[in-house]
């Protein structure tokens, strides 16, 4: 090698090695970005699949399309649950209330369990002091039942009987609910706008 040939050769070799290193880094970045993209797509597909997964719930003797897709129940499912809740919470006597309320509590969401249990315990206390008291609640057919993603508003007529004295009331029963992992949870029950005696 003569003169400055050797240093230029070393510089050329260094530059070539650096270029190869940069190319490898670029290739590594492309691979990482590609893996991130594939992971994102697969995550989206799994999430969409879980949201569209249908849980079919058909109790013995029931008919209709009773199912939950993701966290969205079918209209028939909500209708069936509404009838069950109105029957358990709205029609009772001193002899049947304890058993019915225990069954109703099995539907209550853990976050509101204590509050619902306390309100039902007050009703049981009232029944213990008035053993002739009985309540019958009917869903009114002349008014529509409305529901949203978290509430059902049911127009009802309540018949209260104490010692042979009958009184009738009309109003709305608001049922707050939640669907978690395909399961229906009762969150709260509230009576609204009940008027005086209906003749």
Secondary structure, DSSP 4 states (H G I P E B T S, - for coil): --TTHHHHHHHHHHHHHHHHHHHHHHHHHHHHHHHHHHHHHHHHHHHHHHHS-EEE---TT--S--EEETTEE-HHHHHHHHHHHHHHHHSEETTTHHHHHHHHHTTB-GGGHHHHHHHHHHHHHHHHH-TT-EEEEEE-SSS--EE-SSEEEEEEEEEEEETTEEEEEEEEEEEEEEEETTEEEEEEEEEE---S---
